[in-house]
Amino acid sequence: MSNIQFRSAEHRDFFLENMSKCRVNDCYHRAFFYVMGIASETRANISQMFDFKNDCIEPDGMHGGWQTSGTVRVCRLAFNLWNGYTDMDSPQSFTPEDLFCCEFAPYLMEGIKVRYPEYCRDLPAPRKQNELSR
């Protein structure tokens, strides 16, 4: 977890604070709180998006008046990383084309790495052309 790239100190602090509130420290919780911490608006409204008592997401929070086009993308990816959530009325809103078309894209990718560490590993350096012919 030490190599996670946070957007800001506030992002890091939000992540650590919310993980300490959880009963479970797993890749689902880590990815959710990492992604939800990307934007200041999602950090400020986490209680509308997550029920700590019941340890579950709150999809109704997607309709809060504070949401912007960018924060909606953040919430959609966080929910999807939590349990595969998509909105049945607009599943196309959960495609990479829609989700990653915003300023938060590098951090959204980082959230995917947090959720799927076993698949998101560094690739080996490409071999030089003359090494391939051996």
WOPE-V687887 format. One record per residue. N is the residue number from 0. OMEGA is omega in whole degrees, 0 to 359 (999 if undefined). D_CENTER is the distance of its C-alpha to the mean C-alpha in Angstrom with 2 decimals. Layout:
# WOPE-V687887
[[N,OMEGA,D_CENTER] [N,OMEGA,D_CENTER]]
This chain:
# WOPE-V687887
[[0,184,14.33] [1,181,16.61] [2,176,15.50] [3,178,11.91] [4,178,12.11] [5,180,11.38] [6,183,12.13] [7,175,14.83] [8,179,16.62] [9,178,15.45] [10,179,11.76] [11,181,13.01] [12,177,15.37] [13,180,13.07] [14,182,10.95] [15,180,14.36] [16,183,16.02] [17,175,13.77] [18,179,13.72] [19,178,17.47] [20,185,17.78] [21,176,16.50] [22,184,19.14] [23,175,17.08] [24,180,15.20] [25,184,13.61] [26,179,10.71] [27,179,9.53] [28,181,9.78] [29,180,8.53] [30,181,5.10] [31,184,5.28] [32,174,7.01] [33,183,5.50] [34,181,2.91] [35,180,6.18] [36,184,8.24] [37,184,7.98] [38,180,10.78] [39,180,13.92] [40,179,14.38] [41,176,11.35] [42,183,12.40] [43,185,15.91] [44,183,15.38] [45,181,13.29] [46,175,16.50] [47,186,16.51] [48,183,13.12] [49,178,13.59] [50,182,17.00] [51,182,17.46] [52,181,20.95] [53,177,20.15] [54,181,16.75] [55,177,15.20] [56,180,13.08] [57,182,15.28] [58,178,15.10] [59,178,18.05] [60,179,16.04] [61,184,14.94] [62,180,18.55] [63,180,18.85] [64,180,21.05] [65,184,18.71] [66,173,16.16] [67,179,16.35] [68,179,15.53] [69,181,12.65] [70,175,11.25] [71,178,11.80] [72,178,9.62] [73,182,6.67] [74,179,7.84] [75,180,8.66] [76,179,5.60] [77,179,4.41] [78,181,8.10] [79,178,8.54] [80,179,6.68] [81,185,8.74] [82,180,11.93] [83,183,12.13] [84,166,12.68] [85,178,14.18] [86,183,16.70] [87,181,20.09] [88,180,21.61] [89,181,19.41] [90,179,17.67] [91,179,18.00] [92,181,15.38] [93,179,12.73] [94,177,14.17] [95,180,12.88] [96,180,15.78] [97,185,14.61] [98,190,10.84] [99,181,11.32] [100,181,14.52] [101,182,13.60] [102,183,13.69] [103,188,9.98] [104,180,10.00] [105,181,10.47] [106,174,7.48] [107,176,5.28] [108,178,7.62] [109,177,7.30] [110,176,3.92] [111,177,6.27] [112,178,8.95] [113,182,7.96] [114,185,7.93] [115,184,10.99] [116,182,12.94] [117,180,16.16] [118,184,15.67] [119,179,14.01] [120,178,17.02] [121,177,19.13] [122,176,21.81] [123,178,25.40] [124,179,27.17] [125,179,29.12] [126,177,32.76] [127,184,35.44] [128,183,37.59] [129,177,40.63] [130,181,38.73] [131,184,37.89] [132,181,41.60] [133,999,42.53]]
